[in-house]
Amino acid sequence: MDDLNLRVSSVRFQTRRGYDVLADLDRRIEATKAAMRMAFALGAPHVVNQIGRVPSDTESPRWEQLRTVMEDLGRYGAHIGAFLAAETGTESGEDLARLIQGLENAYVSAALNPGQLVVNDFSVADAVRALGADIGVVVAQDGVQDLARGRGIDVPLGQGSADYPQILGALEDFRYRGWFVVGRPGGGEAEAAEAVEYLTNL
């Protein structure tokens, strides 16, 4: 990779359940730490995962469990030099920001995924404003609300409802200098190349 002047921007480690689910939680935590160690060995600063649905109610037992696990993983990331990046989409950006910004002596970044926010009918602009400087990586995907099906669907970058010119402007307000990760499951190389061209043109 050094010979080709390549770097790894992030590692995706998708657990079967979120950290808000008690079943096999210890195993998921240890596996996440192993992924963080691998990311550090590859020179990648972030391990991206959807952490589980963050409840709006900060008095919820699930909130407390998520906070405890995030603090553990956040401290571990600071110790080894590769950080967990909580991917947006399963809750509003405001709820995720409240959790991340409430952690004590630990750091967990956010992986902004505008497509997943659109698919789940959350505001992308509000998420960027709430998460701000905590955004560590952008998963550049797109989505639309399919009224006929009554649900959101992911689409190629630039063909959905995510307003990327506005998103880039909002990220500039926070001096974002991180990575933009393109490609979606099943999208293929041609679609990824088109996504790179789309972002470059912006």
LINLIN-V612504 format. One record per backbone hydrogen bond with DSSP energy under -0.5 kcal/mol. NH is the residue of the N-H (numbers start at 1). CO is the residue of the C=O. E is the energy in kcal/mol with one decimal. If there is no record, write none. Layout:
nh: <NH & NH>
co: <CO & CO>
e: <E & E>
//
This chain:
nh: <5 & 6 & 8 & 9 & 11 & 13 & 13 & 15 & 19 & 21 & 25 & 28 & 29 & 30 & 31 & 32 & 33 & 34 & 35 & 36 & 37 & 38 & 39 & 40 & 41 & 42 & 43 & 43 & 44 & 47 & 48 & 48 & 49 & 51 & 55 & 58 & 60 & 64 & 65 & 66 & 67 & 68 & 69 & 70 & 71 & 72 & 73 & 74 & 75 & 76 & 77 & 78 & 79 & 80 & 81 & 82 & 83 & 85 & 86 & 86 & 87 & 87 & 88 & 89 & 96 & 97 & 98 & 99 & 100 & 101 & 102 & 102 & 103 & 105 & 109 & 110 & 111 & 112 & 112 & 114 & 115 & 117 & 118 & 119 & 120 & 121 & 122 & 127 & 128 & 129 & 130 & 131 & 132 & 134 & 135 & 136 & 136 & 137 & 138 & 139 & 139 & 140 & 140 & 141 & 142 & 144 & 146 & 146 & 147 & 150 & 151 & 152 & 153 & 155 & 159 & 161 & 164 & 167 & 168 & 169 & 170 & 171 & 172 & 173 & 174 & 174 & 175 & 176 & 179 & 181 & 182 & 187 & 191 & 192 & 193 & 194 & 195 & 196 & 197 & 198 & 199 & 200 & 201 & 202>
co: <2 & 1 & 42 & 7 & 46 & 11 & 48 & 13 & 51 & 18 & 22 & 24 & 25 & 26 & 27 & 28 & 29 & 30 & 31 & 32 & 33 & 34 & 35 & 36 & 37 & 38 & 39 & 40 & 39 & 83 & 11 & 46 & 85 & 49 & 53 & 56 & 57 & 60 & 61 & 62 & 63 & 64 & 65 & 66 & 67 & 68 & 69 & 70 & 71 & 72 & 73 & 74 & 75 & 76 & 77 & 77 & 45 & 47 & 84 & 109 & 49 & 85 & 111 & 91 & 92 & 93 & 94 & 95 & 96 & 97 & 98 & 99 & 100 & 103 & 84 & 134 & 86 & 110 & 137 & 112 & 141 & 113 & 114 & 115 & 116 & 118 & 117 & 123 & 124 & 125 & 126 & 127 & 128 & 131 & 132 & 110 & 134 & 110 & 179 & 112 & 137 & 138 & 181 & 139 & 155 & 153 & 144 & 151 & 145 & 146 & 146 & 119 & 144 & 142 & 156 & 143 & 162 & 163 & 164 & 165 & 166 & 167 & 168 & 169 & 170 & 171 & 172 & 171 & 136 & 138 & 180 & 184 & 187 & 188 & 189 & 190 & 191 & 192 & 193 & 194 & 195 & 196 & 197 & 198>
e: <-1.4 & -2.9 & -0.6 & -0.6 & -2.4 & -0.6 & -2.5 & -0.7 & -2.9 & -1.3 & -2.2 & -1.9 & -2.5 & -2.4 & -2.3 & -2.3 & -2.3 & -2.0 & -2.1 & -2.2 & -2.2 & -2.2 & -2.5 & -2.2 & -2.1 & -1.7 & -0.6 & -1.2 & -2.9 & -2.6 & -2.9 & -0.5 & -2.0 & -0.7 & -0.6 & -0.7 & -1.6 & -1.8 & -2.3 & -2.6 & -2.7 & -2.4 & -2.4 & -3.0 & -2.3 & -1.8 & -2.8 & -2.8 & -2.3 & -2.0 & -2.4 & -1.9 & -1.6 & -2.2 & -2.9 & -0.8 & -3.1 & -3.2 & -0.6 & -2.7 & -2.3 & -0.6 & -2.2 & -0.9 & -2.0 & -2.5 & -2.2 & -1.6 & -2.6 & -3.0 & -0.6 & -0.8 & -1.3 & -0.5 & -1.9 & -2.6 & -2.4 & -0.8 & -1.9 & -0.5 & -0.6 & -1.8 & -2.4 & -2.7 & -1.9 & -1.8 & -3.3 & -1.4 & -2.4 & -2.2 & -2.4 & -2.8 & -2.6 & -2.8 & -1.7 & -2.5 & -0.6 & -1.4 & -2.2 & -2.8 & -0.5 & -1.1 & -1.8 & -1.8 & -0.8 & -2.4 & -0.7 & -2.5 & -1.0 & -1.6 & -1.6 & -0.7 & -2.7 & -1.5 & -2.1 & -3.1 & -1.5 & -2.5 & -3.0 & -1.8 & -2.5 & -2.6 & -2.0 & -1.3 & -0.7 & -0.8 & -1.8 & -2.2 & -0.5 & -3.2 & -0.6 & -2.8 & -0.6 & -1.7 & -2.5 & -2.1 & -2.1 & -2.2 & -2.2 & -2.5 & -2.4 & -2.6 & -2.4 & -1.3>
//
